Amino acid sequence: MARAALRDDLYAAHAAITRDVLEVTGPGRPEERLGVWVERNGTAVSRATQTLTEIWESDRFTVAMLSVAVRAIRTLVTASALPEHPG
């Protein structure tokens, strides 16, 4: 049940990120649109990437570790909804 819940959370986060990429970027190739989104959310993407890299390199894929991974991805969804900081 825990794995199924994690899977469902991951699918929901993936759908939310996809929706956000489509909503906040202009027309273009998917790779370009994703690049724009990643640049706009660079800090959150870097943090999530670091967390996911640490998990991957640990070779420990317990339910607890996978839960942390899904949380890192969900954080991207939350961060993408925040207003941009004036630069």
PDB file of N, CA, C and O in Angstrom, chain B, residues numbered from 101:
ATOM      1  N   MET B 101       0.822  -1.197   0.000  1.00  0.00           N
ATOM      2  CA  MET B 101       0.000   0.000   0.000  1.00  0.00           C
ATOM      3  C   MET B 101       0.861   1.254   0.000  1.00  0.00           C
ATOM      4  O   MET B 101       0.540   2.239  -0.664  1.00  0.00           O
ATOM      5  N   ALA B 102       1.963   1.211   0.753  1.00  0.00           N
ATOM      6  CA  ALA B 102       2.845   2.379   0.813  1.00  0.00           C
ATOM      7  C   ALA B 102       3.466   2.654  -0.555  1.00  0.00           C
ATOM      8  O   ALA B 102       3.548   3.805  -0.982  1.00  0.00           O
ATOM      9  N   ARG B 103       3.902   1.599  -1.240  1.00  0.00           N
ATOM     10  CA  ARG B 103       4.486   1.797  -2.572  1.00  0.00           C
ATOM     11  C   ARG B 103       3.441   2.339  -3.542  1.00  0.00           C
ATOM     12  O   ARG B 103       3.746   3.212  -4.355  1.00  0.00           O
ATOM     13  N   ALA B 104       2.234   1.839  -3.467  1.00  0.00           N
ATOM     14  CA  ALA B 104       1.175   2.324  -4.351  1.00  0.00           C
ATOM     15  C   ALA B 104       0.874   3.795  -4.083  1.00  0.00           C
ATOM     16  O   ALA B 104       0.643   4.561  -5.018  1.00  0.00           O
ATOM     17  N   ALA B 105       0.874   4.189  -2.821  1.00  0.00           N
ATOM     18  CA  ALA B 105       0.634   5.590  -2.474  1.00  0.00           C
ATOM     19  C   ALA B 105       1.761   6.472  -2.996  1.00  0.00           C
ATOM     20  O   ALA B 105       1.512   7.559  -3.518  1.00  0.00           O
ATOM     21  N   LEU B 106       2.997   6.007  -2.858  1.00  0.00           N
ATOM     22  CA  LEU B 106       4.131   6.766  -3.382  1.00  0.00           C
ATOM     23  C   LEU B 106       4.038   6.905  -4.901  1.00  0.00           C
ATOM     24  O   LEU B 106       4.297   7.974  -5.453  1.00  0.00           O
ATOM     25  N   ARG B 107       3.668   5.821  -5.561  1.00  0.00           N
ATOM     26  CA  ARG B 107       3.523   5.853  -7.014  1.00  0.00           C
ATOM     27  C   ARG B 107       2.456   6.858  -7.414  1.00  0.00           C
ATOM     28  O   ARG B 107       2.662   7.658  -8.327  1.00  0.00           O
ATOM     29  N   ASP B 108       1.324   6.821  -6.737  1.00  0.00           N
ATOM     30  CA  ASP B 108       0.246   7.757  -7.049  1.00  0.00           C
ATOM     31  C   ASP B 108       0.677   9.203  -6.814  1.00  0.00           C
ATOM     32  O   ASP B 108       0.360  10.083  -7.613  1.00  0.00           O
ATOM     33  N   ASP B 109       1.396   9.448  -5.723  1.00  0.00           N
ATOM     34  CA  ASP B 109       1.912  10.790  -5.439  1.00  0.00           C
ATOM     35  C   ASP B 109       2.884  11.239  -6.527  1.00  0.00           C
ATOM     36  O   ASP B 109       2.855  12.391  -6.960  1.00  0.00           O
ATOM     37  N   LEU B 110       3.742  10.325  -6.963  1.00  0.00           N
ATOM     38  CA  LEU B 110       4.710  10.652  -8.007  1.00  0.00           C
ATOM     39  C   LEU B 110       3.999  10.991  -9.314  1.00  0.00           C
ATOM     40  O   LEU B 110       4.355  11.969  -9.971  1.00  0.00           O
ATOM     41  N   TYR B 111       3.010  10.207  -9.696  1.00  0.00           N
ATOM     42  CA  TYR B 111       2.249  10.481 -10.917  1.00  0.00           C
ATOM     43  C   TYR B 111       1.537  11.836 -10.825  1.00  0.00           C
ATOM     44  O   TYR B 111       1.502  12.591 -11.797  1.00  0.00           O
ATOM     45  N   ALA B 112       0.978  12.131  -9.670  1.00  0.00           N
ATOM     46  CA  ALA B 112       0.284  13.415  -9.486  1.00  0.00           C
ATOM     47  C   ALA B 112       1.263  14.585  -9.587  1.00  0.00           C
ATOM     48  O   ALA B 112       0.949  15.603 -10.204  1.00  0.00           O
ATOM     49  N   ALA B 113       2.439  14.447  -8.990  1.00  0.00           N
ATOM     50  CA  ALA B 113       3.458  15.499  -9.062  1.00  0.00           C
ATOM     51  C   ALA B 113       3.930  15.678 -10.503  1.00  0.00           C
ATOM     52  O   ALA B 113       4.103  16.805 -10.966  1.00  0.00           O
ATOM     53  N   HIS B 114       4.138  14.573 -11.207  1.00  0.00           N
ATOM     54  CA  HIS B 114       4.562  14.634 -12.600  1.00  0.00           C
ATOM     55  C   HIS B 114       3.518  15.373 -13.437  1.00  0.00           C
ATOM     56  O   HIS B 114       3.868  16.221 -14.258  1.00  0.00           O
ATOM     57  N   ALA B 115       2.256  15.057 -13.236  1.00  0.00           N
ATOM     58  CA  ALA B 115       1.176  15.729 -13.972  1.00  0.00           C
ATOM     59  C   ALA B 115       1.138  17.222 -13.642  1.00  0.00           C
ATOM     60  O   ALA B 115       0.931  18.048 -14.531  1.00  0.00           O
ATOM     61  N   ALA B 116       1.334  17.565 -12.381  1.00  0.00           N
ATOM     62  CA  ALA B 116       1.303  18.974 -11.970  1.00  0.00           C
ATOM     63  C   ALA B 116       2.469  19.752 -12.567  1.00  0.00           C
ATOM     64  O   ALA B 116       2.294  20.890 -13.003  1.00  0.00           O
ATOM     65  N   ILE B 117       3.652  19.154 -12.592  1.00  0.00           N
ATOM     66  CA  ILE B 117       4.808  19.819 -13.200  1.00  0.00           C
ATOM     67  C   ILE B 117       4.563  20.002 -14.693  1.00  0.00           C
ATOM     68  O   ILE B 117       4.826  21.075 -15.237  1.00  0.00           O
ATOM     69  N   THR B 118       4.067  18.973 -15.354  1.00  0.00           N
ATOM     70  CA  THR B 118       3.771  19.056 -16.786  1.00  0.00           C
ATOM     71  C   THR B 118       2.771  20.169 -17.063  1.00  0.00           C
ATOM     72  O   THR B 118       2.952  20.963 -17.987  1.00  0.00           O
ATOM     73  N   ARG B 119       1.721  20.221 -16.260  1.00  0.00           N
ATOM     74  CA  ARG B 119       0.695  21.264 -16.415  1.00  0.00           C
ATOM     75  C   ARG B 119       1.314  22.647 -16.245  1.00  0.00           C
ATOM     76  O   ARG B 119       1.014  23.560 -17.015  1.00  0.00           O
ATOM     77  N   ASP B 120       2.177  22.805 -15.239  1.00  0.00           N
ATOM     78  CA  ASP B 120       2.803  24.097 -14.987  1.00  0.00           C
ATOM     79  C   ASP B 120       3.711  24.490 -16.146  1.00  0.00           C
ATOM     80  O   ASP B 120       3.701  25.643 -16.576  1.00  0.00           O
ATOM     81  N   VAL B 121       4.496  23.542 -16.655  1.00  0.00           N
ATOM     82  CA  VAL B 121       5.369  23.840 -17.800  1.00  0.00           C
ATOM     83  C   VAL B 121       4.527  24.352 -18.965  1.00  0.00           C
ATOM     84  O   VAL B 121       4.890  25.337 -19.608  1.00  0.00           O
ATOM     85  N   LEU B 122       3.422  23.696 -19.236  1.00  0.00           N
ATOM     86  CA  LEU B 122       2.571  24.094 -20.355  1.00  0.00           C
ATOM     87  C   LEU B 122       1.906  25.450 -20.123  1.00  0.00           C
ATOM     88  O   LEU B 122       1.695  26.210 -21.067  1.00  0.00           O
ATOM     89  N   GLU B 123       1.577  25.751 -18.861  1.00  0.00           N
ATOM     90  CA  GLU B 123       0.881  26.997 -18.561  1.00  0.00           C
ATOM     91  C   GLU B 123       1.795  28.215 -18.548  1.00  0.00           C
ATOM     92  O   GLU B 123       1.377  29.302 -18.947  1.00  0.00           O
ATOM     93  N   VAL B 124       3.040  28.052 -18.094  1.00  0.00           N
ATOM     94  CA  VAL B 124       3.900  29.223 -17.884  1.00  0.00           C
ATOM     95  C   VAL B 124       4.915  29.450 -18.992  1.00  0.00           C
ATOM     96  O   VAL B 124       5.669  30.421 -18.941  1.00  0.00           O
ATOM     97  N   THR B 125       4.952  28.583 -19.984  1.00  0.00           N
ATOM     98  CA  THR B 125       5.898  28.777 -21.073  1.00  0.00           C
ATOM     99  C   THR B 125       5.134  29.037 -22.364  1.00  0.00           C
ATOM    100  O   THR B 125       3.973  28.660 -22.518  1.00  0.00           O
ATOM    101  N   GLY B 126       5.821  29.689 -23.274  1.00  0.00           N
ATOM    102  CA  GLY B 126       5.222  29.985 -24.569  1.00  0.00           C
ATOM    103  C   GLY B 126       5.351  28.811 -25.513  1.00  0.00           C
ATOM    104  O   GLY B 126       5.818  27.736 -25.136  1.00  0.00           O
ATOM    105  N   PRO B 127       4.934  29.030 -26.736  1.00  0.00           N
ATOM    106  CA  PRO B 127       5.031  27.955 -27.719  1.00  0.00           C
ATOM    107  C   PRO B 127       6.490  27.589 -27.977  1.00  0.00           C
ATOM    108  O   PRO B 127       7.391  28.412 -27.813  1.00  0.00           O
ATOM    109  N   GLY B 128       6.701  26.372 -28.372  1.00  0.00           N
ATOM    110  CA  GLY B 128       8.042  25.904 -28.681  1.00  0.00           C
ATOM    111  C   GLY B 128       8.126  24.402 -28.540  1.00  0.00           C
ATOM    112  O   GLY B 128       7.150  23.730 -28.205  1.00  0.00           O
ATOM    113  N   ARG B 129       9.318  23.889 -28.803  1.00  0.00           N
ATOM    114  CA  ARG B 129       9.540  22.455 -28.653  1.00  0.00           C
ATOM    115  C   ARG B 129       9.492  22.096 -27.174  1.00  0.00           C
ATOM    116  O   ARG B 129       9.830  22.923 -26.327  1.00  0.00           O
ATOM    117  N   PRO B 130       9.076  20.876 -26.854  1.00  0.00           N
ATOM    118  CA  PRO B 130       8.981  20.471 -25.447  1.00  0.00           C
ATOM    119  C   PRO B 130      10.286  20.693 -24.679  1.00  0.00           C
ATOM    120  O   PRO B 130      10.257  21.140 -23.532  1.00  0.00           O
ATOM    121  N   GLU B 131      11.417  20.387 -25.292  1.00  0.00           N
ATOM    122  CA  GLU B 131      12.705  20.552 -24.609  1.00  0.00           C
ATOM    123  C   GLU B 131      12.965  22.011 -24.269  1.00  0.00           C
ATOM    124  O   GLU B 131      13.491  22.324 -23.201  1.00  0.00           O
ATOM    125  N   GLU B 132      12.594  22.899 -25.180  1.00  0.00           N
ATOM    126  CA  GLU B 132      12.791  24.331 -24.944  1.00  0.00           C
ATOM    127  C   GLU B 132      11.884  24.821 -23.818  1.00  0.00           C
ATOM    128  O   GLU B 132      12.311  25.576 -22.945  1.00  0.00           O
ATOM    129  N   ARG B 133      10.644  24.383 -23.851  1.00  0.00           N
ATOM    130  CA  ARG B 133       9.689  24.804 -22.825  1.00  0.00           C
ATOM    131  C   ARG B 133      10.119  24.311 -21.454  1.00  0.00           C
ATOM    132  O   ARG B 133      10.034  25.047 -20.470  1.00  0.00           O
ATOM    133  N   LEU B 134      10.581  23.062 -21.386  1.00  0.00           N
ATOM    134  CA  LEU B 134      11.074  22.535 -20.118  1.00  0.00           C
ATOM    135  C   LEU B 134      12.295  23.317 -19.660  1.00  0.00           C
ATOM    136  O   LEU B 134      12.432  23.606 -18.471  1.00  0.00           O
ATOM    137  N   GLY B 135      13.174  23.662 -20.575  1.00  0.00           N
ATOM    138  CA  GLY B 135      14.364  24.453 -20.230  1.00  0.00           C
ATOM    139  C   GLY B 135      13.999  25.797 -19.626  1.00  0.00           C
ATOM    140  O   GLY B 135      14.620  26.235 -18.657  1.00  0.00           O
ATOM    141  N   VAL B 136      12.998  26.450 -20.189  1.00  0.00           N
ATOM    142  CA  VAL B 136      12.529  27.729 -19.652  1.00  0.00           C
ATOM    143  C   VAL B 136      11.996  27.531 -18.238  1.00  0.00           C
ATOM    144  O   VAL B 136      12.295  28.317 -17.339  1.00  0.00           O
ATOM    145  N   TRP B 137      11.209  26.484 -18.046  1.00  0.00           N
ATOM    146  CA  TRP B 137      10.642  26.208 -16.721  1.00  0.00           C
ATOM    147  C   TRP B 137      11.746  25.916 -15.708  1.00  0.00           C
ATOM    148  O   TRP B 137      11.710  26.414 -14.583  1.00  0.00           O
ATOM    149  N   VAL B 138      12.720  25.112 -16.108  1.00  0.00           N
ATOM    150  CA  VAL B 138      13.832  24.773 -15.206  1.00  0.00           C
ATOM    151  C   VAL B 138      14.600  26.033 -14.829  1.00  0.00           C
ATOM    152  O   VAL B 138      14.966  26.216 -13.668  1.00  0.00           O
ATOM    153  N   GLU B 139      14.844  26.898 -15.804  1.00  0.00           N
ATOM    154  CA  GLU B 139      15.561  28.145 -15.522  1.00  0.00           C
ATOM    155  C   GLU B 139      14.773  29.020 -14.556  1.00  0.00           C
ATOM    156  O   GLU B 139      15.342  29.617 -13.642  1.00  0.00           O
ATOM    157  N   ARG B 140      13.491  29.092 -14.758  1.00  0.00           N
ATOM    158  CA  ARG B 140      12.624  29.911 -13.901  1.00  0.00           C
ATOM    159  C   ARG B 140      12.577  29.366 -12.474  1.00  0.00           C
ATOM    160  O   ARG B 140      12.415  30.130 -11.523  1.00  0.00           O
ATOM    161  N   ASN B 141      12.717  28.061 -12.325  1.00  0.00           N
ATOM    162  CA  ASN B 141      12.632  27.400 -11.024  1.00  0.00           C
ATOM    163  C   ASN B 141      13.975  26.789 -10.623  1.00  0.00           C
ATOM    164  O   ASN B 141      14.027  25.749  -9.966  1.00  0.00           O
ATOM    165  N   GLY B 142      15.049  27.446 -11.024  1.00  0.00           N
ATOM    166  CA  GLY B 142      16.394  26.900 -10.855  1.00  0.00           C
ATOM    167  C   GLY B 142      16.773  26.489  -9.447  1.00  0.00           C
ATOM    168  O   GLY B 142      17.376  25.433  -9.253  1.00  0.00           O
ATOM    169  N   THR B 143      16.433  27.298  -8.471  1.00  0.00           N
ATOM    170  CA  THR B 143      16.805  26.985  -7.094  1.00  0.00           C
ATOM    171  C   THR B 143      16.132  25.703  -6.626  1.00  0.00           C
ATOM    172  O   THR B 143      16.783  24.824  -6.061  1.00  0.00           O
ATOM    173  N   ALA B 144      14.836  25.598  -6.862  1.00  0.00           N
ATOM    174  CA  ALA B 144      14.100  24.401  -6.445  1.00  0.00           C
ATOM    175  C   ALA B 144      14.567  23.176  -7.218  1.00  0.00           C
ATOM    176  O   ALA B 144      14.677  22.089  -6.651  1.00  0.00           O
ATOM    177  N   VAL B 145      14.841  23.343  -8.500  1.00  0.00           N
ATOM    178  CA  VAL B 145      15.318  22.224  -9.318  1.00  0.00           C
ATOM    179  C   VAL B 145      16.677  21.754  -8.808  1.00  0.00           C
ATOM    180  O   VAL B 145      16.924  20.550  -8.724  1.00  0.00           O
ATOM    181  N   SER B 146      17.553  22.683  -8.470  1.00  0.00           N
ATOM    182  CA  SER B 146      18.875  22.309  -7.941  1.00  0.00           C
ATOM    183  C   SER B 146      18.759  21.536  -6.636  1.00  0.00           C
ATOM    184  O   SER B 146      19.444  20.532  -6.441  1.00  0.00           O
ATOM    185  N   ARG B 147      17.895  22.002  -5.743  1.00  0.00           N
ATOM    186  CA  ARG B 147      17.705  21.298  -4.465  1.00  0.00           C
ATOM    187  C   ARG B 147      17.154  19.895  -4.691  1.00  0.00           C
ATOM    188  O   ARG B 147      17.629  18.933  -4.088  1.00  0.00           O
ATOM    189  N   ALA B 148      16.155  19.781  -5.556  1.00  0.00           N
ATOM    190  CA  ALA B 148      15.565  18.469  -5.830  1.00  0.00           C
ATOM    191  C   ALA B 148      16.582  17.550  -6.493  1.00  0.00           C
ATOM    192  O   ALA B 148      16.665  16.367  -6.161  1.00  0.00           O
ATOM    193  N   THR B 149      17.347  18.088  -7.421  1.00  0.00           N
ATOM    194  CA  THR B 149      18.373  17.294  -8.098  1.00  0.00           C
ATOM    195  C   THR B 149      19.400  16.780  -7.104  1.00  0.00           C
ATOM    196  O   THR B 149      19.808  15.621  -7.171  1.00  0.00           O
ATOM    197  N   GLN B 150      19.817  17.637  -6.185  1.00  0.00           N
ATOM    198  CA  GLN B 150      20.790  17.229  -5.177  1.00  0.00           C
ATOM    199  C   GLN B 150      20.230  16.111  -4.303  1.00  0.00           C
ATOM    200  O   GLN B 150      20.910  15.117  -4.049  1.00  0.00           O
ATOM    201  N   THR B 151      18.996  16.274  -3.846  1.00  0.00           N
ATOM    202  CA  THR B 151      18.366  15.254  -3.009  1.00  0.00           C
ATOM    203  C   THR B 151      18.242  13.937  -3.758  1.00  0.00           C
ATOM    204  O   THR B 151      18.581  12.880  -3.224  1.00  0.00           O
ATOM    205  N   LEU B 152      17.758  13.997  -4.987  1.00  0.00           N
ATOM    206  CA  LEU B 152      17.578  12.772  -5.775  1.00  0.00           C
ATOM    207  C   LEU B 152      18.916  12.106  -6.094  1.00  0.00           C
ATOM    208  O   LEU B 152      19.007  10.878  -6.103  1.00  0.00           O
ATOM    209  N   THR B 153      19.944  12.895  -6.353  1.00  0.00           N
ATOM    210  CA  THR B 153      21.277  12.344  -6.606  1.00  0.00           C
ATOM    211  C   THR B 153      21.809  11.628  -5.372  1.00  0.00           C
ATOM    212  O   THR B 153      22.363  10.534  -5.476  1.00  0.00           O
ATOM    213  N   GLU B 154      21.642  12.245  -4.203  1.00  0.00           N
ATOM    214  CA  GLU B 154      22.098  11.621  -2.959  1.00  0.00           C
ATOM    215  C   GLU B 154      21.381  10.295  -2.719  1.00  0.00           C
ATOM    216  O   GLU B 154      21.997   9.317  -2.297  1.00  0.00           O
ATOM    217  N   ILE B 155      20.094  10.267  -2.988  1.00  0.00           N
ATOM    218  CA  ILE B 155      19.330   9.025  -2.806  1.00  0.00           C
ATOM    219  C   ILE B 155      19.817   7.974  -3.787  1.00  0.00           C
ATOM    220  O   ILE B 155      20.052   6.827  -3.408  1.00  0.00           O
ATOM    221  N   TRP B 156      19.968   8.359  -5.040  1.00  0.00           N
ATOM    222  CA  TRP B 156      20.405   7.410  -6.078  1.00  0.00           C
ATOM    223  C   TRP B 156      21.778   6.837  -5.737  1.00  0.00           C
ATOM    224  O   TRP B 156      22.010   5.639  -5.895  1.00  0.00           O
ATOM    225  N   GLU B 157      22.684   7.690  -5.273  1.00  0.00           N
ATOM    226  CA  GLU B 157      24.041   7.251  -4.963  1.00  0.00           C
ATOM    227  C   GLU B 157      24.121   6.424  -3.691  1.00  0.00           C
ATOM    228  O   GLU B 157      25.108   5.721  -3.476  1.00  0.00           O
ATOM    229  N   SER B 158      23.103   6.494  -2.845  1.00  0.00           N
ATOM    230  CA  SER B 158      23.129   5.742  -1.594  1.00  0.00           C
ATOM    231  C   SER B 158      22.845   4.257  -1.811  1.00  0.00           C
ATOM    232  O   SER B 158      23.170   3.431  -0.959  1.00  0.00           O
ATOM    233  N   ASP B 159      22.245   3.919  -2.940  1.00  0.00           N
ATOM    234  CA  ASP B 159      21.862   2.535  -3.242  1.00  0.00           C
ATOM    235  C   ASP B 159      20.895   1.969  -2.206  1.00  0.00           C
ATOM    236  O   ASP B 159      20.787   0.750  -2.066  1.00  0.00           O
ATOM    237  N   ARG B 160      20.195   2.832  -1.482  1.00  0.00           N
ATOM    238  CA  ARG B 160      19.203   2.399  -0.497  1.00  0.00           C
ATOM    239  C   ARG B 160      17.843   2.870  -0.964  1.00  0.00           C
ATOM    240  O   ARG B 160      17.510   4.050  -0.852  1.00  0.00           O
ATOM    241  N   PHE B 161      17.073   1.960  -1.478  1.00  0.00           N
ATOM    242  CA  PHE B 161      15.775   2.321  -2.005  1.00  0.00           C
ATOM    243  C   PHE B 161      14.661   1.757  -1.126  1.00  0.00           C
ATOM    244  O   PHE B 161      13.816   0.983  -1.574  1.00  0.00           O
ATOM    245  N   THR B 162      14.689   2.168   0.127  1.00  0.00           N
ATOM    246  CA  THR B 162      13.645   1.771   1.057  1.00  0.00           C
ATOM    247  C   THR B 162      12.418   2.647   0.819  1.00  0.00           C
ATOM    248  O   THR B 162      12.494   3.653   0.113  1.00  0.00           O
ATOM    249  N   VAL B 163      11.314   2.270   1.395  1.00  0.00           N
ATOM    250  CA  VAL B 163      10.101   3.074   1.273  1.00  0.00           C
ATOM    251  C   VAL B 163      10.350   4.474   1.837  1.00  0.00           C
ATOM    252  O   VAL B 163       9.861   5.461   1.287  1.00  0.00           O
ATOM    253  N   ALA B 164      11.100   4.561   2.921  1.00  0.00           N
ATOM    254  CA  ALA B 164      11.399   5.871   3.512  1.00  0.00           C
ATOM    255  C   ALA B 164      12.204   6.738   2.547  1.00  0.00           C
ATOM    256  O   ALA B 164      11.912   7.923   2.383  1.00  0.00           O
ATOM    257  N   MET B 165      13.204   6.158   1.916  1.00  0.00           N
ATOM    258  CA  MET B 165      14.021   6.915   0.966  1.00  0.00           C
ATOM    259  C   MET B 165      13.194   7.328  -0.251  1.00  0.00           C
ATOM    260  O   MET B 165      13.323   8.451  -0.739  1.00  0.00           O
ATOM    261  N   LEU B 166      12.355   6.432  -0.734  1.00  0.00           N
ATOM    262  CA  LEU B 166      11.504   6.768  -1.871  1.00  0.00           C
ATOM    263  C   LEU B 166      10.499   7.854  -1.500  1.00  0.00           C
ATOM    264  O   LEU B 166      10.137   8.681  -2.337  1.00  0.00           O
ATOM    265  N   SER B 167      10.051   7.852  -0.257  1.00  0.00           N
ATOM    266  CA  SER B 167       9.149   8.891   0.215  1.00  0.00           C
ATOM    267  C   SER B 167       9.847  10.256   0.181  1.00  0.00           C
ATOM    268  O   SER B 167       9.240  11.255  -0.203  1.00  0.00           O
ATOM    269  N   VAL B 168      11.106  10.294   0.578  1.00  0.00           N
ATOM    270  CA  VAL B 168      11.892  11.533   0.516  1.00  0.00           C
ATOM    271  C   VAL B 168      12.040  11.984  -0.932  1.00  0.00           C
ATOM    272  O   VAL B 168      11.941  13.176  -1.225  1.00  0.00           O
ATOM    273  N   ALA B 169      12.275  11.045  -1.830  1.00  0.00           N
ATOM    274  CA  ALA B 169      12.418  11.375  -3.249  1.00  0.00           C
ATOM    275  C   ALA B 169      11.130  11.988  -3.796  1.00  0.00           C
ATOM    276  O   ALA B 169      11.171  13.003  -4.492  1.00  0.00           O
ATOM    277  N   VAL B 170      10.006  11.387  -3.488  1.00  0.00           N
ATOM    278  CA  VAL B 170       8.728  11.915  -3.971  1.00  0.00           C
ATOM    279  C   VAL B 170       8.466  13.285  -3.363  1.00  0.00           C
ATOM    280  O   VAL B 170       7.933  14.171  -4.030  1.00  0.00           O
ATOM    281  N   ARG B 171       8.831  13.457  -2.117  1.00  0.00           N
ATOM    282  CA  ARG B 171       8.654  14.769  -1.476  1.00  0.00           C
ATOM    283  C   ARG B 171       9.492  15.832  -2.178  1.00  0.00           C
ATOM    284  O   ARG B 171       9.035  16.961  -2.356  1.00  0.00           O
ATOM    285  N   ALA B 172      10.709  15.486  -2.575  1.00  0.00           N
ATOM    286  CA  ALA B 172      11.566  16.429  -3.308  1.00  0.00           C
ATOM    287  C   ALA B 172      10.913  16.836  -4.621  1.00  0.00           C
ATOM    288  O   ALA B 172      10.997  17.996  -5.025  1.00  0.00           O
ATOM    289  N   ILE B 173      10.275  15.904  -5.277  1.00  0.00           N
ATOM    290  CA  ILE B 173       9.602  16.198  -6.543  1.00  0.00           C
ATOM    291  C   ILE B 173       8.349  17.025  -6.296  1.00  0.00           C
ATOM    292  O   ILE B 173       8.060  17.955  -7.049  1.00  0.00           O
ATOM    293  N   ARG B 174       7.609  16.695  -5.252  1.00  0.00           N
ATOM    294  CA  ARG B 174       6.417  17.501  -4.916  1.00  0.00           C
ATOM    295  C   ARG B 174       6.807  18.934  -4.583  1.00  0.00           C
ATOM    296  O   ARG B 174       6.051  19.864  -4.863  1.00  0.00           O
ATOM    297  N   THR B 175       7.978  19.118  -3.989  1.00  0.00           N
ATOM    298  CA  THR B 175       8.458  20.459  -3.669  1.00  0.00           C
ATOM    299  C   THR B 175       8.616  21.294  -4.935  1.00  0.00           C
ATOM    300  O   THR B 175       8.411  22.508  -4.912  1.00  0.00           O
ATOM    301  N   LEU B 176       8.982  20.646  -6.041  1.00  0.00           N
ATOM    302  CA  LEU B 176       9.074  21.369  -7.313  1.00  0.00           C
ATOM    303  C   LEU B 176       7.715  21.941  -7.705  1.00  0.00           C
ATOM    304  O   LEU B 176       7.622  23.060  -8.211  1.00  0.00           O
ATOM    305  N   VAL B 177       6.684  21.175  -7.469  1.00  0.00           N
ATOM    306  CA  VAL B 177       5.336  21.628  -7.796  1.00  0.00           C
ATOM    307  C   VAL B 177       4.990  22.853  -6.954  1.00  0.00           C
ATOM    308  O   VAL B 177       4.459  23.835  -7.473  1.00  0.00           O
ATOM    309  N   THR B 178       5.286  22.799  -5.675  1.00  0.00           N
ATOM    310  CA  THR B 178       5.001  23.917  -4.773  1.00  0.00           C
ATOM    311  C   THR B 178       5.823  25.136  -5.153  1.00  0.00           C
ATOM    312  O   THR B 178       5.301  26.250  -5.213  1.00  0.00           O
ATOM    313  N   ALA B 179       7.111  24.926  -5.410  1.00  0.00           N
ATOM    314  CA  ALA B 179       8.005  26.040  -5.739  1.00  0.00           C
ATOM    315  C   ALA B 179       7.607  26.699  -7.050  1.00  0.00           C
ATOM    316  O   ALA B 179       7.737  27.915  -7.195  1.00  0.00           O
ATOM    317  N   SER B 180       7.127  25.917  -8.003  1.00  0.00           N
ATOM    318  CA  SER B 180       6.755  26.493  -9.289  1.00  0.00           C
ATOM    319  C   SER B 180       5.533  27.388  -9.179  1.00  0.00           C
ATOM    320  O   SER B 180       5.303  28.238 -10.039  1.00  0.00           O
ATOM    321  N   ALA B 181       4.748  27.203  -8.125  1.00  0.00           N
ATOM    322  CA  ALA B 181       3.555  28.026  -7.931  1.00  0.00           C
ATOM    323  C   ALA B 181       3.867  29.349  -7.244  1.00  0.00           C
ATOM    324  O   ALA B 181       3.003  30.222  -7.165  1.00  0.00           O
ATOM    325  N   LEU B 182       5.087  29.507  -6.749  1.00  0.00           N
ATOM    326  CA  LEU B 182       5.460  30.745  -6.060  1.00  0.00           C
ATOM    327  C   LEU B 182       5.713  31.847  -7.078  1.00  0.00           C
ATOM    328  O   LEU B 182       6.148  31.566  -8.194  1.00  0.00           O
ATOM    329  N   PRO B 183       5.445  33.099  -6.708  1.00  0.00           N
ATOM    330  CA  PRO B 183       5.719  34.195  -7.635  1.00  0.00           C
ATOM    331  C   PRO B 183       7.216  34.335  -7.862  1.00  0.00           C
ATOM    332  O   PRO B 183       8.030  33.985  -7.007  1.00  0.00           O
ATOM    333  N   GLU B 184       7.558  34.857  -9.038  1.00  0.00           N
ATOM    334  CA  GLU B 184       8.965  35.086  -9.355  1.00  0.00           C
ATOM    335  C   GLU B 184       9.494  36.228  -8.505  1.00  0.00           C
ATOM    336  O   GLU B 184       8.784  37.185  -8.199  1.00  0.00           O
ATOM    337  N   HIS B 185      10.779  36.098  -8.129  1.00  0.00           N
ATOM    338  CA  HIS B 185      11.441  37.183  -7.404  1.00  0.00           C
ATOM    339  C   HIS B 185      11.935  38.214  -8.420  1.00  0.00           C
ATOM    340  O   HIS B 185      12.457  37.843  -9.471  1.00  0.00           O
ATOM    341  N   PRO B 186      11.778  39.494  -8.119  1.00  0.00           N
ATOM    342  CA  PRO B 186      12.306  40.492  -9.046  1.00  0.00           C
ATOM    343  C   PRO B 186      13.814  40.365  -9.124  1.00  0.00           C
ATOM    344  O   PRO B 186      14.482  40.223  -8.100  1.00  0.00           O
ATOM    345  N   GLY B 187      14.343  40.412 -10.309  1.00  0.00           N
ATOM    346  CA  GLY B 187      15.758  40.175 -10.464  1.00  0.00           C
ATOM    347  C   GLY B 187      16.503  41.382 -10.744  1.00  0.00           C
ATOM    348  O   GLY B 187      17.723  41.333 -10.900  1.00  0.00           O
TER     349      GLY B 187
END
